[in-house]
Each structure stands twice: as C-alpha cells, then as structure tokens.
Amino acid sequence: MSSTPFRVGFVTGATPDKWAGIWRDRRHREPLQLVPVTEDEQERVVRDGEVDMCLVRLPVEREGLHLIPLYDERPVVVVSNEHLLTLADEVELADLAEEQLVLPHRSGWRPDVPQLPWPEMSVKEAVEVVAGSTGIALMPMSVARLHHRKDVTYRPVSDLEPTTVGLAWRVDRDDEQCQAFVGIVRGRTARSTRS
C-alpha cells in the first residue's frame, strides 16, 4: 500500500468524479487526489510529474505521452439573456459574423474563427463581458456550464468542430496504477484484466 496519493489532473470543465468514486471503491487503500488544472498547464503538469495522469482538452503534443480520447464536447456561444440569439435552439457561425467575439485567454480552446483584438482575460471575465451585452464568447459546453450565470445563456454552434477530452500520461509512467485507472475509465469491471 502506498501512502503517496495517485494524482489525477483534470482540465476545466472535465468531471472525473464518477471514475474517482470507482477507484476509491476498488482501491480504497490507495489514496486518489484530483487536481484541477487549466488548459495552459495541462500538458506541463503531466510531463513534469506533478500529476500521474490528466484529463486534457486536445490537442496536446503526443511525443512521450500515452493518450486515450474519451469524449467530444459541443462548442457553444455564450450570450447575454437579452441577445437575439436566445430565440434560436442552435446557431451557425454565419449567425455570429457581425458579433464582437470575446475569447478568454486561458480557455485553451481556439476555434478557427476571425476575431477582433481584445484584452487577455479569464473565462470568468469573458462571461462577465458577455453578461454586460458587450460581446459573445465561444467555448466548450462544459466550460459554459461551469461558468453559468443568471444573466447569460448559451446555444450550440452546429458548424464548429467539437473539442475532445482525453486521458494523458507519460510513457515512462505506464505502471499498474495507471493501467488500473485506464481500466476504470474504459469501463472494465473489477474482475476484468487488461487485454
């Protein structure tokens, strides 16, 4: 039994709670610590060994890392509650052509859309700007949910590519603990073995 916790980082918007719960049920003598990280630091914390594994938002540099894509996230536009786009169930990029786009500096996700210069800001600050009816913001749905406020809402953007969340760990850290967590994430039962 190790007293050193198995550390799993998770990028903003990712929700590792279900997998952490399964780990604790199956491996209760091996402590697990969940570590929130930003998109800017997600790759560094894995490579530097600050975490053993990390739920990351792609893309990340693959050299020296194992990476399993887990799920895709829909991109959304965040708008103030008074915005005309709230009348639609979903929008296309063409619907946003005349809007002032606010991109959070630390969102980690950069959609391939034109933008006007805007000061660097956090996701929270970008949502505050949107709430003031000064612009709109694009981000993964999970991030929009995390930073939801009563004075903003979001709509899916149908023609933007989804973002992908994956599980990354160093090639030289591919041990039994990492493989056990991979098994949990992939839905293996406690009795199944790695195939």
Phi and psi in degrees as a GROMACS rama.xvg file:
@    title "Ramachandran Plot"
@    xaxis  label "Phi"
@    yaxis  label "Psi"
@TYPE xy
-103.056  136.242  SER-2
-88.0192  -13.261  SER-3
-77.5276  124.821  THR-4
-66.5423  146.965  PRO-5
-80.7049  118.173  PHE-6
-102.26  123.294  ARG-7
-118.803  115.447  VAL-8
-80.0966  155.651  GLY-9
-145.818  131.398  PHE-10
-73.7693  154.69  VAL-11
-48.8447  126.837  THR-12
97.9398  -24.8015  GLY-13
-74.9758  149.447  ALA-14
-127.698  94.127  THR-15
-87.1029  5.24738  PRO-16
-57.5325  -43.2329  ASP-17
-60.4409  -47.527  LYS-18
-67.0171  -37.7253  TRP-19
-63.62  -38.9675  ALA-20
-62.9091  -41.5117  GLY-21
-65.0691  -42.8843  ILE-22
-55.8105  -48.3877  TRP-23
-64.4712  -34.4953  ARG-24
-67.7776  -43.3036  ASP-25
-84.1302  -32.9902  ARG-26
-128.18  47.4492  ARG-27
-59.1917  -17.0944  HIS-28
-88.7168  -3.60328  ARG-29
-114.55  103.299  GLU-30
-62.6241  142.143  PRO-31
-117.921  134.979  LEU-32
-122.198  125.851  GLN-33
-92.0735  131.851  LEU-34
-123.517  110.421  VAL-35
-69.5043  137.504  PRO-36
-136.946  156.416  VAL-37
-88.8449  165.738  THR-38
-61.8626  -32.7674  GLU-39
-64.4835  -30.8045  ASP-40
-106.417  -4.22866  GLU-41
-56.26  -45.5151  GLN-42
-73.5571  -41.0757  GLU-43
-60.7465  -43.1436  ARG-44
-65.5211  -30.069  VAL-45
-72.8369  -49.8714  VAL-46
-63.5591  -35.7024  ARG-47
-82.0542  -5.44444  ASP-48
78.7769  14.3538  GLY-49
-68.6942  -28.2829  GLU-50
-129.047  155.936  VAL-51
-81.5075  -35.4787  ASP-52
-145.688  163.78  MET-53
-150.574  135.083  CYS-54
-79.9377  114.706  LEU-55
-117.413  157.086  VAL-56
-99.8345  122.581  ARG-57
-72.7183  152.944  LEU-58
-89.9538  153.755  PRO-59
-133.371  155.834  VAL-60
-67.9114  124.504  GLU-61
-83.7477  -20.885  ARG-62
-59.3123  125.918  GLU-63
81.2481  1.97766  GLY-64
-123.354  143.295  LEU-65
-85.78  145.605  HIS-66
-146.962  126.736  LEU-67
-116.2  113.994  ILE-68
-65.299  135.067  PRO-69
-108.045  -52.4799  LEU-70
-159.044  159.41  TYR-71
-100.108  149.443  ASP-72
-117.198  138.831  GLU-73
-76.1945  135.747  ARG-74
-78.1444  145.107  PRO-75
-132.341  161.183  VAL-76
-106.062  131.487  VAL-77
-98.3893  127.969  VAL-78
-134.384  161.447  VAL-79
-69.8773  157.582  SER-80
-62.9159  -20.7195  ASN-81
-90.9278  -1.06969  GLU-82
-71.5928  146.025  HIS-83
-59.7853  -30.1306  LEU-84
-64.1836  -15.6713  LEU-85
-66.7331  -15.9656  THR-86
-76.6083  -16.3355  LEU-87
-97.8032  151.191  ALA-88
-78.4459  -34.9151  ASP-89
-151.32  162.654  GLU-90
-129.848  168.993  VAL-91
-116.302  163.636  GLU-92
-56.6292  -36.2388  LEU-93
-59.2009  -31.2447  ALA-94
-68.1304  -16.9887  ASP-95
-103.265  2.4187  LEU-96
-57.1352  -34.2408  ALA-97
-96.1268  3.72828  GLU-98
-88.4044  153.473  GLU-99
-82.1936  112.602  GLN-100
-89.2902  127.097  LEU-101
-108.293  118.546  VAL-102
-111.175  118.109  LEU-103
-61.8099  135.73  PRO-104
-60.0907  -40.9175  HIS-105
-101.455  22.5372  ARG-106
-74.7151  -22.8561  SER-107
78.1043  -18.2167  GLY-108
-109.63  124.309  TRP-109
-120.779  94.506  ARG-110
-64.1559  150.878  PRO-111
-83.7354  71.8695  ASP-112
-134.362  149.328  VAL-113
-66.6899  149.728  PRO-114
-146.005  155.5  GLN-115
-91.2799  153.345  LEU-116
-57.8848  141.015  PRO-117
-149.951  143.954  TRP-118
-59.3927  150.234  PRO-119
-64.8912  138.606  GLU-120
-153.827  160.712  MET-121
-77.9015  170.126  SER-122
-60.5546  -44.4249  VAL-123
-58.1507  -44.623  LYS-124
-64.6861  -38.7236  GLU-125
-63.0951  -41.7152  ALA-126
-66.1693  -34.8586  VAL-127
-63.0882  -41.0722  GLU-128
-62.2755  -44.7208  VAL-129
-60.8609  -43.0584  VAL-130
-58.7142  -30.96  ALA-131
-82.6599  10.9409  GLY-132
60.6298  31.1339  SER-133
-97.8368  -12.0131  THR-134
-178.636  -173.74  GLY-135
-125.951  160.869  ILE-136
-134.138  143.272  ALA-137
-107.131  136.028  LEU-138
-164.31  164.027  MET-139
-62.1026  148.728  PRO-140
-56.5792  -39.4257  MET-141
-63.8402  -33.9412  SER-142
-72.1151  -39.1976  VAL-143
-62.2737  -41.1509  ALA-144
-64.3665  -40.6405  ARG-145
-62.5271  -35.9577  LEU-146
-104.963  24.208  HIS-147
-63.8995  142.044  HIS-148
-132.261  162.961  ARG-149
-67.3364  -24.1753  LYS-150
-98.192  9.56142  ASP-151
-133.245  161.515  VAL-152
-144.98  175.936  THR-153
-138.954  156.703  TYR-154
-134.72  139.489  ARG-155
-61.5527  144.93  PRO-156
-105.653  107.528  VAL-157
-68.1152  -28.314  SER-158
-106.746  18.7824  ASP-159
-98.9141  140.512  LEU-160
-64.1592  141.937  GLU-161
-68.7129  160.108  PRO-162
-96.5976  155.461  THR-163
-119.093  135.416  THR-164
-103.425  135.011  VAL-165
-135.91  171.106  GLY-166
-108.452  123.297  LEU-167
-121.54  144.668  ALA-168
-155.771  157.709  TRP-169
-69.9011  143.693  ARG-170
-59.3981  -38.0576  VAL-171
-81.1257  4.83462  ASP-172
-116.975  25.447  ARG-173
-85.8025  74.9352  ASP-174
-110.189  -170.869  ASP-175
-63.1265  -39.001  GLU-176
-63.6528  -45.6763  GLN-177
-61.5074  -43.9353  CYS-178
-65.7069  -33.0884  GLN-179
-64.8306  -41.3083  ALA-180
-69.0747  -39.158  PHE-181
-57.6327  -44.2559  VAL-182
-59.6645  -41.411  GLY-183
-63.9719  -46.6394  ILE-184
-62.5533  -35.7341  VAL-185
-83.4754  -0.704131  ARG-186
85.8581  16.2312  GLY-187
-68.4752  146.668  ARG-188
-78.6585  168.945  THR-189
-62.6663  -26.5478  ALA-190
-91.1237  -14.5304  ARG-191
-76.3756  158.314  SER-192
-116.371  163.498  THR-193
-68.6193  130.408  ARG-194
